[in-house]
Amino acid sequence: CDEAEENNLDIKAKTERFRRWDTCSLCEQRYHGVVSCALGWACWKTYVGRPERDQLRRPAMGVLGNGLAEAEHHEDALSVE
């Protein structure tokens, strides 16, 4: 249901919705450290089941890689990015 709804959004709405994984909606600051890492994993788990050509799967992998780097898991981040 959530995936079908997201597929019908225009690019601006998709971008705004995707920002929830790296930016606080209240203060509009980017997450950092272990919070960024945890949200990176949550983002990846949300989109990993989609087809490889899905337009949000690759950005989800980027959020994971950035989160790993933020939490100083640099070797793991390199294997994702």
Secondary structure by P-SEA (a helix, b strand, c coil): caaaaaaaccaaaaaaaacccccccccccccccaaaaaaaaaaaaacccccccccaaaaaaaaaaaaaaaacaaaaaaaac
